[in-house]
Amino acid sequence: MTTALRRTDPDRLRACLSPAASAVEAGTIPSAVVTVADSSGTILTELFPGPSTPRLRGDSIFFLASLTKPVVATAVMRMVERGLVDLHDPIQRLVPAFRGPGKELITAWHVLTHTAGIQDVHPDVLRQQRPSTARLLEMVCQAPLRFEPGSRYEYCSSSFHLLAELLERCTGRPFPEALHELVMEPAGMVDTSFDPRHARPRILPVDGVPMRNRLVRELVLRYLARTALPGGGLWGTEDDLARFGRALLPNVIADGRGLLSAASVAEMTREQTAGIEEISADGTRRDPRYALGWGKPRVDGTAPSVVGGLAPAPEASASGALVAPDDQIVTVAVAATAGGDDVPSASATVPASAATFTHGGAAGARLWVDPERDLVFVFLTNLWGASDAAMFESLAGIYRILDSA
């Protein structure tokens, strides 16, 4: 299949990525690796090294942070297809230690949509106490709920420890092995793991957190490898993320090379939180636009608008959108923010299809999949709380090419 992007002059494609180059040159982000792909494979990968990343390479390993969540979600959906998991069964049936008032109502669906009401473990606890995986699960099981399950949306990484335990019990394998067998291996993701220490020369330290010191970096890597944080502990490359995204495209699924059936992908990536509000610290209410482990571009039924982020702090992004009259195209008016701040730092218009799904990570990683456009877009950098501005502006250029075809 020859897509419009494959017929495009490579220099024109590269020109679309100039915002990434400019951001690195300006020091806004320390580096960038950008990949454009379709169901046939990678179309273009461009590297933008900065002064602190002179050895940036195509197979550099980045901290994916919360991009771990859609990988875990895909693994859960594979177990659903096998009949081993029911998204609407109480988690207590497989994780009996998860007890307390209201917890008998919580299902995998609640966890995947961030509507469970589970108390997140504060980052300071991770830094200062370095709790083990077992202790983290225990903390999730013992903490009282913040609200009635399903009554509101509140982004929570720690709740994914329940899904990790669920996968272990269903497969009989340690969580990292189960995730590898269910997702990474069939997708061909050879460099994605919780423990990248075997490839130290290729690891890009995360700027904005104290990881430049070699000793501290080693301690952090050791802790992340040991705990395998299911809500945000994976490391990986642009090629692996592109492979992951392609394995969810219709053409790849039709060829028998997908990770899930078309029906399962459609269910996993449709908005699940309609009618459920996210309430920010200042009392602002908004539609979270969340699927099962994936974010959805925001929708405003009458006009483009700038609203809050696809993920809360410390994830960095924001978007607004307009549904066209035929309800087939979603125009995403993007306002990128840094560190969860609601003050826009840049804007772009991205005419994504309504089927689009995406997720980012706090260190600047982003995977964007538009099934109707046969598009996979990967943007990686290594700055904690990085702005999504350069990513969205580059993506907007790609969509301009698609629209002009």
N, C-alpha and C positions, 0 to 999 in steps of 0.2 A: 504494500500500500504506500503510495507516494502522497504525503501530506503537503500542504501549502508551505510549511516551514522547511521541508526537505527540498522544495523547489526554489527556495529563496537563496539569493547570493549570500555566502557565508559572511562577507564583509558587512552586509546590511544587518544580519543577525548580530554580529559583534557590536555594531553601532548601538543596538538596543541596550547593550549592557554597559554603556558609558557611565550611567549613574553609579554603578558599582566601582568602576575605576576612579571616578571623581571622589567618591566617599573615602576610598583608601588613600588617595593623594592628599585629601584634606585632613586626614587623620581621624575622621569620624568613626571609622572602623579600622582595625589593624590589618585585615586581609579579607579576601572574598574568593570563593570558588563557586561558579555558577554553571549549571547544566540545564540544557533544554533537550527534552527527549519526547519520543512518541512511542507507540506500540511496537515499532520496528527496532527501536534502540536509541542510543544517544545521537543527537544531531550535532550538538556543539557543547564543548566544555571550555570555559575560559578561567584562567588563574590571574588573580590580582594581588601579588605580594606587596607588603608594606615594609617599612624599615625594621620592624620587629619580627617579620616573618620572611626573611630572605630565602629560606629553604622551602617555601611553600611548594607543594607538588600535587599532582592530580590525585594521588592516593594518600594525601595527608589525612590524618584521623582527627576529627572534631568531636567535641562534647555535644551530644545531641539533646541532652536534658529532657524536656517534656515531649520531644518527638518519640520518646520511649512509649508514651501512652497509646498512640495508634498502632504500634507494633504489638503491644499486649492485647489491644482490642481485637486485632486480626487473629491472634492466637486463640482468644476466647471464642470468636466466631467460628473458627475451624472446629473447635470442640462442640459448638452448637450443631454444626452440620453433621457431626458424627453421633449426635444424640446423647452426648455425655454431659452436656450443660444445657440448662433451660434458663434463659435470661430472666425469667420471671419467677423462678423458684427462690425461696429464702436462702440466703447464703449460709445460714445456720445449719442447714441440712448437710453441707459439706465441711463447714468450719464450725464445729460445735462450741468452740471457745468464744465465739462472737456472741456474747450474751449481754442483756441489759434492756431496760425499757425502750420499746420501739424498734429494737434491732431485729426482732423476728419478722419485721416487714421489709427489711432491706434485701434487695436482689442485686444480681450482677448488672442489671439495667440501671439501677440507681447509681452504682459506682461508676459505670461507663459514661453516664450523663452528668456526673457531679451533682446529683440531687439527693444523695444518701443522708446528708446531715452529719457526716463524720468529721470530727475535729482533726484538722491537719497538724502534723508535728512541726513545730516551729524550727526554722533553719538553725537558730542558735543552739537548739538541743542537739542537732546533728553535729555541729561544729564543736561544741563543748563536751558533750557526753559520748559521742560516737557510739550510739546504741547498736547492738547487733541486729541482724535480720529478725531473729526470734523475738528480741525485745521490742522492735518496732511493730511487729504484728501484735504483740501483747498490748502495747500502748493503744493501738487502734481498737483492739477488742475490748479494752477496759474503759476507755474514755466515754463519758456520756454524750449523747447526740446533741447537736446544736439546734436542730429543728426537726420537725416531722418529715420523714422520708417522702420525697416527691413534692413537697410544698414550695420549695425554692431551689435555686441553683447557687452553689458555692464551690468554686474550683478547689479541688483537693487532691494532692498527690499521694498522701499517705494511705488513702483508701484503696489504692491499687495493690497494697500488700495483701488484701483479701483475695484479689484476682490471682496473684502469684501463688497463694496458698491453694486456691481452687484448682489452678493448673497442675500444681504438684500432686494433689490428691487424685485428679482425674487421669494423669499420665503415669504416676508412679516414679517420676523423674524429678531431680532438683529443678527449680524454676528456670535457671539459665539454660540448662540442657533442654528443657521442654520448649522454651521459646526458640532456641536454635533449631530444633527439629520441626517445629510447627511453622516457623516463618523464615528465618534466615537461610536455612539450608535449601528449602524448595525455591526460594526467590533468588538464590545465588548471591546472597549477601555475605561475602567471604571475610569482610573486615569489620563487621558490626558485632560488638560484644560489650559486656560489662567490665572486661579486663583487657585493655589494650597494651599491657606492659611488655608483651613479647615483641611489640613493634614500636618501642620507645622513640627511635629517631623520627618516626612519622607523626607522633602526637603533637598537636598544637596546644600549648598551654592556654588557658582561658585568661584573657586580660580582664582587669576590673575586680579580680579576687586574688588573694595572696597565693598564687601558684607559680610565680616566676622563680622563686627560691627552689633549688633542686630538691632539698630535703623535704620541704613542705609539699612540693608537688608529688614526691614519692609517697608520702604519708596519705595524701588525699587519694591518689590512685589506688593505694592498697586498701583504704577504707571502702571506696566505691566498688572495687572488685569483690571485696568480702561481703558487702551488703546487697549488691545487685539490686539497687533501688528500682522497683517496677514502675514507679511514677516519674522517673527521670534520671536513670543511671547509665544509659547506653552511650557508647562512642561509635562513630562510624564515618564513612567516606561519602563523597558525592555520588560515586558510582553505585554504592549499595542503596542509597536512598532512591536513586533513579530506578534501580531494579525493583525496589519495593513498590514504588508508585506505578510502574508499568504493569506489575503483576495484578493490579486492580483495575486495569483498563479493559473495556469490553472486547476489543480485538484479541488481546492476549488471553482473556478468559475463553473466548470462542475457539481459540486454537488449542485449548486444553492445557495452557501454561500458567493459568492464573492461580492465585492462592485460595480463592473462594469462588463460589458460583455467582453468576450475575445477580441473582435474587438476594444473596447474602450481602454482596457489596452494596446493592441498592438500599437494603435495610440498615446496614452499618453506617452509611454515609448520608442518609436523609435526616432532616432536622427532627429531633426527638423531643425537644424541650418547648415546643409551642405551648403558650399559656402558662409557662413556669417562669417566674421572674428572677433576675439577679438583682440583689439589693446591695449597693455599695456602702462603704463606711459612712458616707455623708447622706445616706437615705435615698440616693438616686436609684430609680428602678429602670431596668432595661431587659430586652429579650436577649438571652445569652446565645441563641443560635448555635446550639451544640447537637452533634449527632452521637454516635457510640464511639467515644474515643477520638473523635475528629471535630474540628470546628467548621462552621458554615459561614460564607460571606453574609454580612448583615443585609437585611431587607427593610426598606421603607416603601410602603405601597404607593406613595404619591410623588415623592421628590428625593433626589440625592441628599444625603445628610452625613455629617460627621458625628459619629457616636463612639462609644467605648470600644475597648480592645476585644479581639478574638479570644484572648486569654488574659487573666488578671495579672497584676504584679506578682513576681518579677518578670513574667513574660512580657515581651515588648511588641505590641502591635495594636492597630485599631483600624476599623473600617466602617463604612456605611454603604447603603446600596439602594438601587431602584429596580423594581421589577417592571419589565417592559409590558405593554398591554397584552401581548400573546402569552405572557408568563413563561416564556422559553429562555429568555436571556436575563441575567442579573448583572446590572452595571454597578460595579463596586467603586464607590468614591472613597478613596483611602486617605486616611490621615495617620501617618506613622508617628508613634510616640516612643519615648525612651523610658525604660524602667517602670512601665505601668502608668506614667504621667498622662493625664488627659489633655495636655496642651499639644496641639498638632505641631509637628516639625516639618512636615512635607505632605503633599497630596498628589494623587494620581487617579486616573479613571481606568478601571479594569473591567472590560465587558465579558465577564466570565459567564458560563452557562449556569443554570440553576442547579445542575448536578454537581457542581464543584465542591471539593472538600479539601481541607488544609489543616496543618498544625505547625506550630513553631516551638522553639526552645529558648530558654532564658539566655543562652550564650550566642544567640543570633542565627540559629539554624531554622530553615523553613522548607517544608515540602508542600507543593501545591499541585493538585491533580484535577484536571478538567476533562472528564470522560467524554463529553459531547464534542470537545475540540481535539480529542486524542492528544492531550498535552500533559506532560509532566515537567515541572519546573522545580529545580533545587537551588537553594541559596544557602551557603555556609560562610560563617565568619566566627571569630573567636573572642567576642567581647561580651561580658556579662551585662545584660540589660541593653543590648545593642538596639538602635533604632531600626525599624523595618523600612525606612524611607527608600534607601537605595534598592532594596529588594523589590518593593512595589513599583517603583519608577521603571526599573528594568523589565519587570513583568508586563507593565502597561505597554512598553515598546513591542514586546512579543505579540500581544493582542492586537496592536495596530497592524502588524503584518498579517495576522490571521484575518482581520476584518477587511483588509484591502485585497485579499486573494480572490 
